[in-house]
């Protein structure tokens, strides 16, 4: 009788502890690789793998601000912005590569300009210090130019379509949906360079606080498992249309409109992402890409000191999933 009573008490305490446990809070925003999480949310995949999560929808910069303020356990961001966030006080560890940009980040030129070389001496609207700036530098370098060959105009990314339409600049750098809006808003405008020309320039990741990762390894492993389920649902021809409809509804677009955004993003399962998770130089590795982003950030005074890249990346849970 006493043993049974003790067992009942311990069971009750375990249930109470479970009930009191906070869900993992994850901030996400409008990018196809992150909107993919919506599939896992809508199809109850987190419940299926047995992890309690709470996703919060933000504008991109606001999501990083919330993470920096300690309101989230994890946030979706680019690998370069993970370094910026860490350098300014909010340490984080990238545990999952969701995708790499495969055309959605682009340089859009006004009518009459059809190449990067034709930008010489012209004005380019770009949010200085952000990933679009890095894309522009890469495009210029590939064409034997530097940013001294153009006049940079600092423009918030969400304002770039209107600035191009106004004629204040000759080209803009933006990511979807802003880049697509620019092409629509300015008849005759042209995409003259994009992230498809340099795969791996921009990786999109899930970054977690070091304390949450240390305390909830098993839970984060389950989150990664749910990610793979969502990607499989998107890639399965029998469920792809439903998956795209779920994603499109999250951002208020039609499924047909959203298909183009997905095509410009290489959304990856953990198995596919493993190819980019090994240490190497250059854009074909998240380590190499992050080093290039770090050099860019320091050179452009985004932050002062070079960051310890290895401390920002832990692919062990992703590798364990395979």
N, C-alpha and C positions, 0 to 999 in steps of 0.2 A: 504493500500500500504506500509506504514512504517513498520507495523507488519510483513508483508510478507518479506520485505527487511531484517529486523532483523533476522527473522527465517532462511533466506537463508544464511546470514553471519555466524550465529552460526553453521549451518549445514556444511558450508565450512570449518570452523575452526575445527570442529569435524573430518571431513575427513582428513584434513591436519595433525592433531594430530595423527590420526590412521596411516597415511602413514609414519609419521616420527618415530613411535614407533619401537624400536628395537625388533627383534625376541628373544625368549628365547634361549640362546646358551647352548647346552648340549654336553659334551664330552663323547664318548663311545668307547669301545675297544673289543678285541676278547675274549669273553666269552659267551656261549650260552644264558644265562639269559639276557645279554645286546644286543646280536645280534638279539634277538627277537624284539627289537625296529625297526629293519630294515623292518619288516612286516608292522608296522604302517606307516613308511616312504613311502614304495613302493606302498601301497594300499591307500594312501591319507587319512589316518584316522585322522591325525591332522587337516586337512582342514575340515573334516566332523564334528569334534567336535568344530571347530572354534577357534583354537589357532595357533599362528605363532611361529614356532620353527625352529632352525637351528642346526642340528646334525653335529658334527665334529668327524672324525675317528682318533684315536691315538693308538700308543702302550700304554700299560696300565700305566706304570710309567710316560710317557710323558703326559698322560691325567690329572694325579694328579698334575703334575708340572704346566700345563696350568691353572688348576683351582686355584692353589696357587698363580699364577701370576696375577689373576684377569681377565683372558681372557674368562672365562666361567661363566654362571649362575649356572650350575649344572654339576655333573660328576658321572659316574657309578664307584663304588668301593666296596670293602668288608667293612663290619662294623668295622673290626679292623683297616683297613687303613683309614677309616673316622676319627678315633680317632688320628691316626698318623698325618694326614693332619691338623686336628684342633690344635693339640698340638704344631705343628711347625709353626702356624701362620695363617692358612686359615680356619677360622671357617666355620662350615657346619652343616646342619640339615638333617638327614635321614628322608625322607617323604614317601618312598615306598620300600617295600621288593620285589625284583624281583624274588628271588629264594634262595634256599640253595644248596650247593654242595652236590651231592648224589652219589659220586664215581669218579668224574673227577679229584679231588685232590688225589694223591696217593703216596705211597712209593713203588718204583720199585727196586727189588733186582736183583743182578747178578745171573747167573746160579749157581745152587747148594745151594742157600739160599731160604728157603720156609716159614720162619716165622720171626716175630720180635725178638724173643728170640735168634735166630741164628745170629743176628747182634752184639751180645756182643763182644766187643773188635775190632770191624770192623769200617771202614771208611764210613761215610754217607755224601754225597754231598747235601747241602741244602743252600738256601739263608737265612742266619742268620738274625733273626729279622722280617722276613716276615711270612705270614700265613702258609707256608709249615713247618716252624720251629715249630709253635704251633701244627700242625698236628702230627709231629714227637714226640713231648713231650707227647702228648695225647696217642699215640700208645705205647710209652715206659712205661708210667704210668700204662696203662691197662695190661701190661705184667710184672709188678713188677720191672721195671727198671727206671733209670733216664738217663739224657744225659751224665752222667759220665761213663756210661757203653759202650758208643760208642765214636768214634773220629769224631767230626764235621769238615767238610771241607766246607768253605764258597764258594758257586758256584752260579753265577747268574742263575735264573731259566731257561732262554732260552738256557743256555749252558749245562744243566744237561744231556741231551741225549748223547752228545759227550763225556762228562766226564765219564759217566758210560761205554760207549763203549771202551774208552781208557784204562780201567782197573785201573784208579787212585783211584776209590772208589768202595765199595762193594754194595752200594745202593744209590739211589737218591730220593729226594722228589720234586715233580713237579705237576703242573696242566695241563689240556689239553690246547693246543695240545702237549705240551712238554712231558707229561707223556706217551701219546700214541706213540709219536716218539721214546721214550726210549724203549718201549716194542717192537717196530718194528725194531729198529736199533740193538738191542742186542738179537739175537736168544736165547731162553731158559730163558730169564729174566722173572720175575714174579711179579705181584702186590701182595704185602703181607699185605697191609693195605690201607684203603682209607677213604675218607670223608663219605662214605656210612656206615662205622662202627661207626660214631659219627655224626648223622644228627644234624644240627644246629651249628656245630663248625664254619662254614663259611657261613654267610649270605651275599648276594649280593644286593646292594641297589642303589637307586638314592638319592644323597645328594645335597642339594641346599644351596646357600649362604643365611644367615639369612636375608639380606636386600632384595634379590629378592623374598624370600618367603613372607616377610611382604608386599611388594609392589604389588605382583602379585598372590595373593591367588587364585583368580578365574581361572587364566591361568594355574596354576599348577594343580588345580583340573581337568581341561580339559586334561592335559597331562596324568594324572592318568587314566582318562576315556579312552583315546586312548590306554594306556597300556592294559587295560582289553579287549578291542576290538582285539588287536593283539594276546593276549593269547587265546582268544576264537577262533580266526582264526587258530591258531596252533593246538588247541585241537579238532576242528571240523573235523571229518573223511573226509568230502567232500572237505575240503580246506587244509588239513594237508600236503599233498604232495607238493602243491604249496608253502605253508609257509616254509617248509624245504628247498625247492629249492631256495627261496629268501635268507634264512639265509646262506645256503652253498655258494651261489654266492658271498656274502659279504666277505667271508674269503678264497675264492678260492679253495673250496673242492667240491667233488661230493656229491649229496644228500645222497647217500648210506653211504659214509664216515661220513657225519655230523649227521646222525641218532644216531650213537653211542654216540656222544658228548651230544646230547639232553637227551639221556637215563641216562647219569651220572649227570644230573642237574634237580632238582625239580623246574621247572618254575611254578610260582603260579599266579593265579588271585588275586585281592585284597581280595576277599571273602575267598580264601584258606589261604592267608597270615595273616588274622586276628587272627588265632590260635596262631601265634608267636609274635603278637604285644602287648600282655598284659605283665605287669610287673611281673617278676618271676625270681627266681634263676635258673641257669643251662642253658644248650644249647637249651631247648625248647622255650626260649624267646629271642628275640633280645636284650632285656635289660640284661638278664643273660649272654648271649653269649658275649656281648660287655664288660661286667664287667670282664669276664675271659680274653678277649683279652687285656683289659686295664692292668690287673695284669701282664700278660705276657710281655707287652710292657715296663712297668716300670722295671720289673725284669731283662729284657735283655737290659736295657739302650737305648731303642728306643727313649724314652723321659723320663724326670726326674720325673714329678709330675703326680699323678693320675688325670684322667679327670672326669669332672662332667657328667656322662653318660646321665642323663635325659635331659640335654640341647642339646644333639646331636640327640635326637629322638623325632619326632612329627608325630604320626600316625593318627592325626585327619582327614586329607584329605582322607586317605585311608579308614578310618572308615566311613566317610561321603559318600563314594562311594557305600556303602552297606546299 
